[in-house]
């Protein structure tokens, strides 16, 4: 019993726990079965139902989604409990009973809910309309240019100050591709309620546009026919929503309210983006224009080879021909892709040359579908609609490839050809022609340009010109264009077809025309032979060209014209300017249709016979210095003249002023007068009549010379319409003997007129209310500009736009004259060897309108501005440009360390100022917000004693250690052996200079400069993002180009220079790194735009810190734009490479050119 009793006592103790343990096992099995079998089966059934019910525009009900999540959690917990059971001891398992009970109850509840809940009758609901539709995309070609274009547009999309954006560019430039990428980015980032894409195309369909917008909003307008109701309905749909509306391929402007679109405003947060080929459409719709830039040559080559499916080795052998192919495409992706598709897989260079020939010459294609290349350009041409504008556009192709066509010349030609609707007023007709030019520019069919003489010009894209040539050389009437092709002979007879309309052979090397050559071109209207060394023209040449309207022989070497010229009775323009050998022109009596005759700068000494009969003549140029005879009364018979240029070149050439003054239609007049009497007579008559609208009157009563020829082109020199030039004459006599100035003159140039002491000596000077430019040179007796020294101030409000140019040795006499400078905008001083200062302190208050200071070759000048010791700071608030060149004694800008505060300063240009030690200084940190704020360019060179560019003596400012130059684009420093810092604060060179606009760093021969820029990590987003060129050389102490002192930044080890194109480092024996972060040279530069690297004699530079992008296979590749690497072989072989770029050396090798220095 004792033993049995002991067992019973033990059982009493363990029995209940044992029983619980047994019960736990039973419930666990039940729990496991419920959860892992029934509940999971039910979950799977609901998932199957859900797959069946989900479709387009449907979403899972939130309660169903929550049920599935919770059930999965219960299943997961069941597995956890079972795992726990396996791990704990027997008696510990008893403690889990209550948890098991709780989970069984939860499982039952979810099981019942899945069976009985009404929410589960249907598992889905209608989805809200999507933000927008993700469109299929192409890979962005031209990673640098296209990304730059795209980021510029994206920046405007997220800018709250910009509501309407117009993406402009030629057809095929990539506008739509860029916007598709941005559409998808907007959809993904969910910044707007709706992103609406509508393809508009050439014919605007308002109904289609409205339906598309409604569909994106998940609505429909298909049942509504009344347009007013459709507009109101669409407005209500958009009300209260933030949307981006993208209208792709707009050809004409439209008012948004006509569609039913809310006007985007800052308040409603909506945006409008259009893509268009026409800047006019952008302007009409109030959009901020973004011009899509073409691909660079390297990007174009990369795209061409990629689409032609040629690897690097094959591409290398075709590269030179391929460069010429892509040039024909003008950087337009669509043209490149089209051509590449026709050359896919082709490795034979002869086939590529064939394609190039077809593309360049627009021949019927064997390799290239030229029509397909140009189809999208033809859309732009057809979109001009007005046939006259189309003909004006086609006319531009008569000029050589890449030729700068002066706008005024083009306007004159169009008018002479009858391509512009004429009016009674020539100026109005010219204005209409200029409007056509603007229209062609706005439609991206012409490009703005400037020629070597500074004239405003236009030119054709190569690819556009090729399209035009194909059009005009394949359809009747034909054009024959062989301009600028270095032809030495005239095209053969068979090329002179009967249906030729226009022939352009300008700019070739043709010296002669065969004596018997007489092409039968009866309908030929235009013949361009200018710019050829042509010496003679046979009589027979014009025999069968009776329809000729424009003949241009300018700049040829002909000495006489054939008599057959006299039979060209339909001729409207005969252009012979700059035919310096031309002595004889036959009678023009029968050329009654002639409207324009140019004989300027020829060798003729008398006007052609019969000129008095040219009653339709509207433009006449007789600016020939050898002309010595003009028949009396001839101008009075040319009563339709609008433009006249004439040279009174010698005493035997006398024209009655009344003749010229009597030309009632004269709009433009250029003349040289030999005496004051004729000059005054003409001016008095001109003043009384208030015309012409444009003139240049030159008075110089001395022997013939050539200086007037360059001065006479006043529009290019001064950009004004009304100019007077006086040279070598006395103009300040008694009232009867003094000069009489035209009251509307905008420019007055006075040279070598010894009797002028001040402008007030000229009785009619104060009548020049519109005077903008006054230039005085070598006036030995000058004592004041606008006033006598005794006078106190100029008339109130006089000369509000005046710019004054003073040359030679007269400025010193004007320094102490009061009241001279309150309207002064420009000061140009040259060659004043005795001048010791530019301005004295008593004049500083008058410089409030001064915009430019340029001083050159003043050897005695020691300070620019002489201030009193007590004057620490003074303002020149509008000064934009400071240029000091060749000032050997200049020691300071301001005496006594005065501070010149010029908040508008944009350009500092200092050269050959040997003794200047610093340019700008300040005792106040206000300088940061002052002179530096608008600074765009610093260009300082050959200043032997220069130690710092900007010096700030402010202890408090040292704590900040950051100076911002937000507009600085170019930093050029060179030839300064003592330069130690660019910006020095209290003797510290460690100031941080941040300039987010910086594009060019060009530093050379600054042997004491150790680094160029210092920064915190802000520099990554600051100075580097727009940097395009780094060129540093001959800096003996230079250790690093850019230093970043930021411990956290070191972790990143990569810095992006997205725009860097050129990196040149030369002769720097101590250079250890390009970018140094906290003493580490391990930082890598991401340079996707890098094209050329030059490194010469930098022995301490051990690493090549260019980041290698990784391709789709995870393999490193060279920077995409890289073209050339120039280095020393010995240095290259000793380079250390990062382990993760083990192939880097091999990848760069094909680009390397090894040189020993």
PEVEN-V173036 format. One record per residue. N is the residue number from 0. RES is the residue in one small letter. NEAR is the number of other ideal C-beta (glycine too) atoms within 8 Angstrom. Layout:
N_RES_NEAR + N_RES_NEAR
//
This chain:
0_x_4 + 1_x_5 + 2_x_6 + 3_x_7 + 4_x_8 + 5_x_8 + 6_x_8 + 7_x_8 + 8_x_8 + 9_x_8 + 10_x_8 + 11_x_7 + 12_x_6 + 13_x_8 + 14_x_8 + 15_x_6 + 16_x_9 + 17_x_8 + 18_x_8 + 19_x_10 + 20_x_12 + 21_x_8 + 22_x_9 + 23_x_13 + 24_x_8 + 25_x_8 + 26_x_12 + 27_x_12 + 28_x_8 + 29_x_9 + 30_x_14 + 31_x_10 + 32_x_9 + 33_x_13 + 34_x_14 + 35_x_10 + 36_x_8 + 37_x_9 + 38_x_16 + 39_x_10 + 40_x_8 + 41_x_12 + 42_x_13 + 43_x_8 + 44_x_8 + 45_x_14 + 46_x_9 + 47_x_8 + 48_x_9 + 49_x_12 + 50_x_7 + 51_x_6 + 52_x_10 + 53_x_9 + 54_x_5 + 55_x_3 + 56_x_6 + 57_x_10 + 58_x_8 + 59_x_10 + 60_x_11 + 61_x_6 + 62_x_8 + 63_x_14 + 64_x_9 + 65_x_8 + 66_x_13 + 67_x_11 + 68_x_8 + 69_x_9 + 70_x_13 + 71_x_9 + 72_x_8 + 73_x_14 + 74_x_13 + 75_x_8 + 76_x_9 + 77_x_14 + 78_x_9 + 79_x_8 + 80_x_14 + 81_x_10 + 82_x_8 + 83_x_9 + 84_x_10 + 85_x_5 + 86_x_5 + 87_x_7 + 88_x_5 + 89_x_6 + 90_x_7 + 91_x_8 + 92_x_11 + 93_x_11 + 94_x_6 + 95_x_13 + 96_x_11 + 97_x_7 + 98_x_8 + 99_x_13 + 100_x_9 + 101_x_8 + 102_x_14 + 103_x_12 + 104_x_8 + 105_x_9 + 106_x_14 + 107_x_9 + 108_x_8 + 109_x_13 + 110_x_12 + 111_x_8 + 112_x_10 + 113_x_13 + 114_x_7 + 115_x_4 + 116_x_8 + 117_x_4 + 118_x_7 + 119_x_11 + 120_x_4 + 121_x_7 + 122_x_10 + 123_x_11 + 124_x_8 + 125_x_6 + 126_x_8 + 127_x_5 + 128_x_8 + 129_x_8 + 130_x_9 + 131_x_13 + 132_x_7 + 133_x_7 + 134_x_8 + 135_x_3 + 136_x_8 + 137_x_6 + 138_x_4 + 139_x_11 + 140_x_15 + 141_x_14 + 142_x_11 + 143_x_14 + 144_x_13 + 145_x_14 + 146_x_10 + 147_x_11 + 148_x_13 + 149_x_12 + 150_x_8 + 151_x_9 + 152_x_15 + 153_x_10 + 154_x_8 + 155_x_11 + 156_x_13 + 157_x_7 + 158_x_7 + 159_x_6 + 160_x_4 + 161_x_9 + 162_x_8 + 163_x_13 + 164_x_14 + 165_x_16 + 166_x_14 + 167_x_15 + 168_x_11 + 169_x_14 + 170_x_11 + 171_x_10 + 172_x_12 + 173_x_15 + 174_x_13 + 175_x_9 + 176_x_12 + 177_x_15 + 178_x_14 + 179_x_12 + 180_x_11 + 181_x_13 + 182_x_14 + 183_x_11 + 184_x_9 + 185_x_14 + 186_x_13 + 187_x_7 + 188_x_6 + 189_x_6 + 190_x_5 + 191_x_12 + 192_x_6 + 193_x_13 + 194_x_13 + 195_x_13 + 196_x_11 + 197_x_11 + 198_x_6 + 199_x_10 + 200_x_7 + 201_x_6 + 202_x_5 + 203_x_9 + 204_x_6 + 205_x_9 + 206_x_7 + 207_x_7 + 208_x_13 + 209_x_14 + 210_x_11 + 211_x_10 + 212_x_17 + 213_x_13 + 214_x_9 + 215_x_14 + 216_x_11 + 217_x_7 + 218_x_8 + 219_x_7 + 220_x_11 + 221_x_5 + 222_x_4 + 223_x_8 + 224_x_4 + 225_x_6 + 226_x_7 + 227_x_6 + 228_x_8 + 229_x_14 + 230_x_13 + 231_x_9 + 232_x_12 + 233_x_15 + 234_x_11 + 235_x_7 + 236_x_11 + 237_x_13 + 238_x_7 + 239_x_3 + 240_x_9 + 241_x_8 + 242_x_12 + 243_x_14 + 244_x_13 + 245_x_13 + 246_x_12 + 247_x_13 + 248_x_11 + 249_x_14 + 250_x_13 + 251_x_6 + 252_x_8 + 253_x_9 + 254_x_6 + 255_x_10 + 256_x_8 + 257_x_8 + 258_x_13 + 259_x_13 + 260_x_12 + 261_x_9 + 262_x_6 + 263_x_10 + 264_x_7 + 265_x_7 + 266_x_4 + 267_x_8 + 268_x_8 + 269_x_13 + 270_x_13 + 271_x_15 + 272_x_16 + 273_x_16 + 274_x_14 + 275_x_14 + 276_x_11 + 277_x_13 + 278_x_13 + 279_x_10 + 280_x_14 + 281_x_14 + 282_x_10 + 283_x_7 + 284_x_14 + 285_x_5 + 286_x_11 + 287_x_9 + 288_x_9 + 289_x_12 + 290_x_6 + 291_x_12 + 292_x_8 + 293_x_10 + 294_x_14 + 295_x_12 + 296_x_10 + 297_x_11 + 298_x_16 + 299_x_14 + 300_x_13 + 301_x_12 + 302_x_15 + 303_x_14 + 304_x_12 + 305_x_9 + 306_x_11 + 307_x_12 + 308_x_6 + 309_x_10 + 310_x_5 + 311_x_6 + 312_x_6 + 313_x_9 + 314_x_12 + 315_x_8 + 316_x_8 + 317_x_13 + 318_x_9 + 319_x_6 + 320_x_11 + 321_x_13 + 322_x_10 + 323_x_10 + 324_x_14 + 325_x_13 + 326_x_9 + 327_x_13 + 328_x_14 + 329_x_12 + 330_x_12 + 331_x_15 + 332_x_13 + 333_x_11 + 334_x_13 + 335_x_16 + 336_x_11 + 337_x_11 + 338_x_15 + 339_x_14 + 340_x_9 + 341_x_10 + 342_x_13 + 343_x_9 + 344_x_7 + 345_x_9 + 346_x_7 + 347_x_6 + 348_x_8 + 349_x_6 + 350_x_10 + 351_x_14 + 352_x_9 + 353_x_10 + 354_x_14 + 355_x_12 + 356_x_9 + 357_x_15 + 358_x_14 + 359_x_9 + 360_x_6 + 361_x_11 + 362_x_6 + 363_x_4 + 364_x_8 + 365_x_6 + 366_x_9 + 367_x_12 + 368_x_8 + 369_x_11 + 370_x_6 + 371_x_7 + 372_x_13 + 373_x_12 + 374_x_8 + 375_x_9 + 376_x_13 + 377_x_10 + 378_x_10 + 379_x_14 + 380_x_13 + 381_x_7 + 382_x_11 + 383_x_13 + 384_x_5 + 385_x_6 + 386_x_5 + 387_x_10 + 388_x_12 + 389_x_10 + 390_x_9 + 391_x_14 + 392_x_13 + 393_x_11 + 394_x_13 + 395_x_15 + 396_x_12 + 397_x_12 + 398_x_12 + 399_x_9 + 400_x_8 + 401_x_5 + 402_x_10 + 403_x_10 + 404_x_11 + 405_x_10 + 406_x_12 + 407_x_7 + 408_x_8 + 409_x_14 + 410_x_13 + 411_x_11 + 412_x_11 + 413_x_13 + 414_x_15 + 415_x_12 + 416_x_13 + 417_x_8 + 418_x_9 + 419_x_13 + 420_x_6 + 421_x_6 + 422_x_8 + 423_x_3 + 424_x_7 + 425_x_12 + 426_x_9 + 427_x_9 + 428_x_13 + 429_x_10 + 430_x_8 + 431_x_11 + 432_x_14 + 433_x_10 + 434_x_8 + 435_x_13 + 436_x_13 + 437_x_8 + 438_x_11 + 439_x_15 + 440_x_13 + 441_x_10 + 442_x_13 + 443_x_13 + 444_x_12 + 445_x_11 + 446_x_8 + 447_x_8 + 448_x_8 + 449_x_8 + 450_x_9 + 451_x_3 + 452_x_6 + 453_x_6 + 454_x_11 + 455_x_6 + 456_x_12 + 457_x_15 + 458_x_12 + 459_x_14 + 460_x_9 + 461_x_12 + 462_x_14 + 463_x_12 + 464_x_12 + 465_x_13 + 466_x_12 + 467_x_14 + 468_x_12 + 469_x_11 + 470_x_11 + 471_x_13 + 472_x_10 + 473_x_7 + 474_x_6 + 475_x_4 + 476_x_8 + 477_x_12 + 478_x_15 + 479_x_13 + 480_x_12 + 481_x_9 + 482_x_15 + 483_x_10 + 484_x_7 + 485_x_6 + 486_x_11 + 487_x_7 + 488_x_5 + 489_x_9 + 490_x_9 + 491_x_5 + 492_x_6 + 493_x_5 + 494_x_7 + 495_x_11 + 496_x_9 + 497_x_7 + 498_x_8 + 499_x_14 + 500_x_10 + 501_x_14 + 502_x_13 + 503_x_13 + 504_x_13 + 505_x_15 + 506_x_9 + 507_x_14 + 508_x_8 + 509_x_14 + 510_x_8 + 511_x_7 + 512_x_11 + 513_x_7 + 514_x_6 + 515_x_6 + 516_x_11 + 517_x_8 + 518_x_9 + 519_x_7 + 520_x_13 + 521_x_9 + 522_x_10 + 523_x_13 + 524_x_10 + 525_x_13 + 526_x_11 + 527_x_12 + 528_x_12 + 529_x_12 + 530_x_8 + 531_x_14 + 532_x_8 + 533_x_14 + 534_x_9 + 535_x_9 + 536_x_10 + 537_x_11 + 538_x_7 + 539_x_10 + 540_x_13 + 541_x_12 + 542_x_9 + 543_x_9 + 544_x_13 + 545_x_9 + 546_x_10 + 547_x_14 + 548_x_13 + 549_x_15 + 550_x_12 + 551_x_11 + 552_x_13 + 553_x_12 + 554_x_8 + 555_x_13 + 556_x_8 + 557_x_13 + 558_x_10 + 559_x_9 + 560_x_12 + 561_x_11 + 562_x_7 + 563_x_11 + 564_x_13 + 565_x_11 + 566_x_9 + 567_x_13 + 568_x_9 + 569_x_9 + 570_x_14 + 571_x_12 + 572_x_16 + 573_x_12 + 574_x_12 + 575_x_12 + 576_x_12 + 577_x_8 + 578_x_15 + 579_x_7 + 580_x_8 + 581_x_14 + 582_x_8 + 583_x_8 + 584_x_11 + 585_x_11 + 586_x_8 + 587_x_16 + 588_x_8 + 589_x_9 + 590_x_13 + 591_x_9 + 592_x_10 + 593_x_14 + 594_x_11 + 595_x_14 + 596_x_13 + 597_x_11 + 598_x_14 + 599_x_11 + 600_x_10 + 601_x_13 + 602_x_11 + 603_x_14 + 604_x_8 + 605_x_8 + 606_x_11 + 607_x_11 + 608_x_7 + 609_x_11 + 610_x_12 + 611_x_9 + 612_x_9 + 613_x_13 + 614_x_9 + 615_x_9 + 616_x_14 + 617_x_11 + 618_x_13 + 619_x_12 + 620_x_11 + 621_x_13 + 622_x_11 + 623_x_13 + 624_x_9 + 625_x_9 + 626_x_15 + 627_x_9 + 628_x_9 + 629_x_11 + 630_x_7 + 631_x_5 + 632_x_8 + 633_x_12 + 634_x_12 + 635_x_8 + 636_x_9 + 637_x_14 + 638_x_9 + 639_x_9 + 640_x_14 + 641_x_11 + 642_x_13 + 643_x_15 + 644_x_12 + 645_x_13 + 646_x_12 + 647_x_12 + 648_x_11 + 649_x_8 + 650_x_5 + 651_x_6 + 652_x_12 + 653_x_6 + 654_x_10 + 655_x_7 + 656_x_10 + 657_x_8 + 658_x_12 + 659_x_15 + 660_x_11 + 661_x_8 + 662_x_12 + 663_x_5 + 664_x_10 + 665_x_13 + 666_x_12 + 667_x_11 + 668_x_13 + 669_x_10 + 670_x_14 + 671_x_12 + 672_x_14 + 673_x_9 + 674_x_7 + 675_x_12 + 676_x_6 + 677_x_11 + 678_x_13 + 679_x_10 + 680_x_11 + 681_x_14 + 682_x_12 + 683_x_9 + 684_x_11 + 685_x_13 + 686_x_9 + 687_x_6 + 688_x_7 + 689_x_6 + 690_x_7 + 691_x_9 + 692_x_7 + 693_x_8 + 694_x_12 + 695_x_12 + 696_x_14 + 697_x_13 + 698_x_14 + 699_x_13 + 700_x_9 + 701_x_5 + 702_x_3 + 703_x_5 + 704_x_6 + 705_x_6 + 706_x_7 + 707_x_12 + 708_x_9 + 709_x_7 + 710_x_11 + 711_x_12 + 712_x_8 + 713_x_12 + 714_x_8 + 715_x_8 + 716_x_7 + 717_x_10 + 718_x_5 + 719_x_11 + 720_x_8 + 721_x_13 + 722_x_15 + 723_x_14 + 724_x_15 + 725_x_13 + 726_x_14 + 727_x_8 + 728_x_11 + 729_x_8 + 730_x_13 + 731_x_11 + 732_x_8 + 733_x_5 + 734_x_5 + 735_x_5 + 736_x_7 + 737_x_12 + 738_x_13 + 739_x_8 + 740_x_13 + 741_x_11 + 742_x_9 + 743_x_8 + 744_x_13 + 745_x_12 + 746_x_15 + 747_x_13 + 748_x_13 + 749_x_13 + 750_x_11 + 751_x_8 + 752_x_14 + 753_x_8 + 754_x_10 + 755_x_15 + 756_x_10 + 757_x_12 + 758_x_10 + 759_x_11 + 760_x_9 + 761_x_12 + 762_x_5 + 763_x_11 + 764_x_10 + 765_x_7 + 766_x_7 + 767_x_12 + 768_x_7 + 769_x_8 + 770_x_13 + 771_x_10 + 772_x_13 + 773_x_13 + 774_x_11 + 775_x_14 + 776_x_12 + 777_x_7 + 778_x_13 + 779_x_6 + 780_x_8 + 781_x_13 + 782_x_10 + 783_x_15 + 784_x_13 + 785_x_12 + 786_x_14 + 787_x_9 + 788_x_9 + 789_x_3 + 790_x_9 + 791_x_5 + 792_x_7 + 793_x_10 + 794_x_5 + 795_x_4 + 796_x_4 + 797_x_10 + 798_x_9 + 799_x_6 + 800_x_7 + 801_x_12 + 802_x_9 + 803_x_12 + 804_x_11 + 805_x_13 + 806_x_11 + 807_x_10 + 808_x_9 + 809_x_12 + 810_x_11 + 811_x_10 + 812_x_8 + 813_x_13 + 814_x_10 + 815_x_7 + 816_x_12 + 817_x_8 + 818_x_12 + 819_x_12 + 820_x_9 + 821_x_9 + 822_x_11 + 823_x_13 + 824_x_11 + 825_x_11 + 826_x_12 + 827_x_9 + 828_x_13 + 829_x_9 + 830_x_9 + 831_x_14 + 832_x_9 + 833_x_7 + 834_x_13 + 835_x_8 + 836_x_12 + 837_x_11 + 838_x_11 + 839_x_9 + 840_x_10 + 841_x_6 + 842_x_11 + 843_x_12 + 844_x_5 + 845_x_10 + 846_x_12 + 847_x_10 + 848_x_9 + 849_x_14 + 850_x_10 + 851_x_12 + 852_x_11 + 853_x_12 + 854_x_14 + 855_x_12 + 856_x_10 + 857_x_12 + 858_x_8 + 859_x_9 + 860_x_15 + 861_x_9 + 862_x_13 + 863_x_13 + 864_x_16 + 865_x_8 + 866_x_12 + 867_x_6 + 868_x_5 + 869_x_4 + 870_x_11 + 871_x_7 + 872_x_8 + 873_x_11 + 874_x_8 + 875_x_12 + 876_x_8 + 877_x_9 + 878_x_14 + 879_x_9 + 880_x_12 + 881_x_11 + 882_x_12 + 883_x_14 + 884_x_13 + 885_x_8 + 886_x_15 + 887_x_9 + 888_x_9 + 889_x_13 + 890_x_8 + 891_x_11 + 892_x_9 + 893_x_12 + 894_x_9 + 895_x_8 + 896_x_9 + 897_x_12 + 898_x_13 + 899_x_11 + 900_x_12 + 901_x_12 + 902_x_10 + 903_x_10 + 904_x_13 + 905_x_10 + 906_x_12 + 907_x_12 + 908_x_12 + 909_x_14 + 910_x_12 + 911_x_10 + 912_x_15 + 913_x_9 + 914_x_10 + 915_x_16 + 916_x_10 + 917_x_11 + 918_x_10 + 919_x_12 + 920_x_10 + 921_x_15 + 922_x_9 + 923_x_9 + 924_x_10 + 925_x_8 + 926_x_14 + 927_x_10 + 928_x_6 + 929_x_11 + 930_x_12 + 931_x_12 + 932_x_10 + 933_x_9 + 934_x_14 + 935_x_10 + 936_x_12 + 937_x_11 + 938_x_11 + 939_x_15 + 940_x_12 + 941_x_10 + 942_x_14 + 943_x_10 + 944_x_9 + 945_x_15 + 946_x_10 + 947_x_13 + 948_x_13 + 949_x_14 + 950_x_10 + 951_x_17 + 952_x_7 + 953_x_12 + 954_x_5 + 955_x_7 + 956_x_11 + 957_x_10 + 958_x_5 + 959_x_7 + 960_x_8 + 961_x_10 + 962_x_12 + 963_x_8 + 964_x_11 + 965_x_8 + 966_x_11 + 967_x_13 + 968_x_10 + 969_x_12 + 970_x_12 + 971_x_12 + 972_x_15 + 973_x_12 + 974_x_9 + 975_x_14 + 976_x_9 + 977_x_10 + 978_x_13 + 979_x_10 + 980_x_11 + 981_x_9 + 982_x_12 + 983_x_14 + 984_x_12 + 985_x_10 + 986_x_4 + 987_x_8 + 988_x_8 + 989_x_6 + 990_x_14 + 991_x_12 + 992_x_13 + 993_x_13 + 994_x_12 + 995_x_10 + 996_x_10 + 997_x_14 + 998_x_10 + 999_x_12 + 1000_x_13 + 1001_x_12 + 1002_x_14 + 1003_x_12 + 1004_x_10 + 1005_x_14 + 1006_x_9 + 1007_x_10 + 1008_x_14 + 1009_x_9 + 1010_x_11 + 1011_x_11 + 1012_x_11 + 1013_x_12 + 1014_x_15 + 1015_x_10 + 1016_x_9 + 1017_x_10 + 1018_x_14 + 1019_x_11 + 1020_x_7 + 1021_x_11 + 1022_x_13 + 1023_x_12 + 1024_x_12 + 1025_x_10 + 1026_x_14 + 1027_x_10 + 1028_x_11 + 1029_x_12 + 1030_x_11 + 1031_x_15 + 1032_x_13 + 1033_x_10 + 1034_x_14 + 1035_x_9 + 1036_x_9 + 1037_x_15 + 1038_x_10 + 1039_x_13 + 1040_x_14 + 1041_x_15 + 1042_x_10 + 1043_x_17 + 1044_x_7 + 1045_x_10 + 1046_x_5 + 1047_x_6 + 1048_x_12 + 1049_x_11 + 1050_x_5 + 1051_x_6 + 1052_x_8 + 1053_x_9 + 1054_x_12 + 1055_x_9 + 1056_x_12 + 1057_x_12 + 1058_x_12 + 1059_x_14 + 1060_x_10 + 1061_x_13 + 1062_x_11 + 1063_x_12 + 1064_x_15 + 1065_x_12 + 1066_x_9 + 1067_x_15 + 1068_x_9 + 1069_x_9 + 1070_x_14 + 1071_x_10 + 1072_x_13 + 1073_x_11 + 1074_x_13 + 1075_x_14 + 1076_x_12 + 1077_x_10 + 1078_x_4 + 1079_x_8 + 1080_x_9 + 1081_x_7 + 1082_x_15 + 1083_x_11 + 1084_x_14 + 1085_x_11 + 1086_x_12 + 1087_x_11 + 1088_x_12 + 1089_x_15 + 1090_x_11 + 1091_x_13 + 1092_x_13 + 1093_x_12 + 1094_x_12 + 1095_x_13 + 1096_x_10 + 1097_x_13 + 1098_x_6 + 1099_x_8 + 1100_x_13 + 1101_x_8 + 1102_x_11 + 1103_x_7 + 1104_x_11 + 1105_x_10 + 1106_x_9 + 1107_x_11 + 1108_x_10 + 1109_x_7 + 1110_x_8 + 1111_x_3 + 1112_x_4 + 1113_x_5 + 1114_x_7 + 1115_x_10 + 1116_x_9 + 1117_x_8 + 1118_x_11 + 1119_x_12 + 1120_x_15 + 1121_x_13 + 1122_x_7 + 1123_x_9 + 1124_x_11 + 1125_x_11 + 1126_x_14 + 1127_x_12 + 1128_x_8 + 1129_x_6 + 1130_x_13 + 1131_x_10 + 1132_x_6 + 1133_x_7 + 1134_x_10 + 1135_x_5 + 1136_x_10 + 1137_x_7 + 1138_x_5 + 1139_x_4 + 1140_x_9 + 1141_x_6 + 1142_x_8 + 1143_x_12 + 1144_x_8 + 1145_x_6 + 1146_x_11 + 1147_x_11 + 1148_x_7 + 1149_x_7 + 1150_x_10 + 1151_x_10 + 1152_x_8 + 1153_x_8 + 1154_x_8 + 1155_x_5 + 1156_x_6
//
